[in-house]
Amino acid sequence: MRRRIAGLSTWWLRLFVLSVLILTLADLPGWVSLLPLVLIALALVRPPRVADPEARWIEVPVRGRWVGLNSPADKVPSHGVRAYGQEYAIDILHPADDGAPTTLGWGLGLREPETFSCFGEPVHAVADGVVVAADDRLDDQRSRSSWPTVIWMMTVGAFVRELAGPRFILGNHVVLDHGEGVYSAYAHLRHGSLRVAVGGRVTAGQQLAEVGNTGNSSEPHLHLQLMDRAEVNAAAGLPFRWRGIEINQSETDRAAGSGESTPVVEGLPAAGQVFTAHSG
């Protein structure tokens, strides 16, 4: 029951907004004013967590030199919430160029996605599987790399995307079914870059799409997560580790993390840790 309620979270939120509008415009009995509270409570229900999940070893979805961001090696849930099956999700992008700013400014900060080196980088399947969702219709957006644009993205922009549905949070994305109740999701992909279609079978290391900047994303990067359902609203996150990466504990990227050396978790970079990914 709890998972079913969580799977309808977008609709509960839409009904919440509708109920607030109706109560604002119509003269209704006092007890009806409780309806928005009930609806928002339903919208905040999350699927039950997987009890004592074992980390699964998978292939790394990129090649070359990258840095971790919002990593479950540092904290769980890695993105601060368990919504959308992202309890153990990780974001990765290229390390900042030498001399690049490491803090947010107060300008517009709206850079074209093509100015980021990881934009257009190939994204590969982390294991053999079947494509159960694939979408690349959304246009890539400019970066949100200043305080005003980030605040807008995390408040007004995020709320609008929540109302629109998971597709607009994930942006262009692919979801693979790996069997035994394990699914992988690749989010914020580049517009028009899909190389797979729903129903198709893929092998580990096969290119799925390219890194983009779509959905609830501040700049081009890849968001990867494992989960126990194909539908992100009803999914619980699953932990993972990557084969084929080398983590340099002494090399950090201040733009993506604290810049301080942190303990290495085998097969998983912490926030700010630079790593090199090799093909399987």
VEXTORDREN-624732 format. One record per residue (C-alpha): residue in three letters; x, y, z. Coordinates in steps of 0.25 Angstrom, whole numbers, plus 5000, padded with zeros to 4 digits. Layout:
REM VEXTORDREN-624732
alaXYZ ...
//
This chain:
REM VEXTORDREN-624732
met500050005000 arg501150105004 arg501850074990 arg500550104983 ile500350234990 ala501750274987 gly501550234972 leu500450344971 ser501250454978 thr501150544966 trp499650534965 trp499550564980 leu500350684978 arg499550734966 leu498250704974 phe498850784986 val499050904977 leu497650894971 ser497050884985 val497751004990 leu497251084978 ile495851034980 leu495851074995 thr496351204991 leu495251234981 ala494051164987 asp493351175000 leu493351035006 pro493150975019 gly494250985029 trp494550835030 val494950835015 ser496150925018 leu496750795024 leu496850735010 pro498150805005 leu498850755018 val498450615015 leu498850625000 ile500250685003 ala500450575014 leu500150475003 ala501050534993 leu502250525003 val502050375005 arg503250305001 pro503450154997 pro503950065008 arg505450055009 val506149925005 ala506649855018 asp508149835018 pro508349845003 glu509649784998 ala510449874989 arg510449824975 trp511749824966 ile511449894953 glu512249954941 val512550094941 pro511650174931 val512750274926 arg514150264921 gly515350354925 arg515550454936 trp514350504945 val514050554959 gly512950504968 leu511850594973 asn510650564983 ser511250434986 pro510750324995 ala512150304999 asp511950425008 lys510550425012 val509250345010 pro508350395004 ser509350454995 his508450564990 gly507750595003 val506450515000 arg506050374996 ala505050424986 tyr505150374972 gly505950244976 gln507150334978 glu507650294992 tyr508950244987 ala509050324974 ile510350394970 asp510650514960 ile511850514952 leu512550624943 his513850664938 pro514850724948 ala514850884947 asp515850944938 asp517051014945 gly516551144950 ala515151124949 pro514251184960 thr513951094971 thr512851174978 leu511551224973 gly511451374969 trp510251464968 gly510251484953 leu509351414943 gly510251294941 leu509551244929 arg510651174921 glu510351094909 pro510450944911 glu511450924900 thr512451004908 phe512550894918 ser513550784915 cys512650664919 phe511550714910 gly511350604899 glu512250504906 pro511750354904 val510850294914 his511050134915 ala510150024921 val510649984935 ala510149834932 asp509449754922 gly507949784922 val506649824915 val506249964912 val504949994919 ala504950144918 ala505650244908 asp505350384906 asp506250494899 arg505150604895 leu505550714904 asp506450824900 asp507750844907 gln507750964916 arg508851074920 ser509551054933 arg509051104947 ser510351144952 ser510051264961 trp509251284974 pro508051344967 thr507951234957 val508151124967 ile507151174976 trp506151184965 met506451044960 met506350984974 thr505051054978 val504151104967 gly504751024956 ala504750894964 phe503250914969 val502850934954 arg503650804950 glu503050724962 leu501650764957 ala502050724942 gly502450584946 pro503750504948 arg504150524933 phe504350664936 ile505250634948 leu506050534942 gly506150604928 asn506450524917 his506750384922 val506950234921 val506450124930 leu506949984929 asp506449854935 his507549764939 gly506749654945 glu506549604959 gly505849734963 val507049824960 tyr506849954950 ser507850064946 ala507450204943 tyr508350304935 ala507850444936 his508050584930 leu508450524916 arg508650614904 his507550644894 gly507450554882 ser508650464887 leu507850334890 arg508450204883 val507450104889 ala505950084889 val504950034899 gly504949874898 gly506349864893 arg507449784899 val508749844903 thr510049794908 ala511049844919 gly511849954913 gln510949984901 gln510650134898 leu509250184902 ala509350334900 glu510150454903 val510350544916 gly509450664915 asn508750764923 thr507250744924 gly506250734935 asn506650774949 ser508050804946 ser508950924949 glu510050884939 pro510450764929 his510650644937 leu510250494938 his509250454950 leu509350304952 gln508550214961 leu508150074964 met506750044969 asp505749934971 arg504649974962 ala504550034948 glu503650144952 val504450244960 asn503350304969 ala503050154974 ala504550114975 ala505550104986 gly506950124984 leu508050014984 pro509550034987 phe510650004976 arg512150004974 trp512850024961 arg513849924954 gly514949984946 ile515250114953 glu516450174960 ile516250274971 asn517350364975 gln517150404989 ser518150514989 glu517450584976 thr516150664979 asp515350764972 arg514950884980 ala513850924971 ala513150784973 gly513450764988 ser514150815000 gly515550804994 glu515950715006 ser516450575005 thr515450475009 pro515550325012 val515450244999 val514250154998 glu514650034989 gly513950054975 leu513250184979 pro513850334979 ala513450424990 ala512950564987 gly514150644981 gln514950514978 val515550504964 phe515550374958 thr515950304945 ala514950214938 his515350094929 ser514550004920 gly514149874926 
//
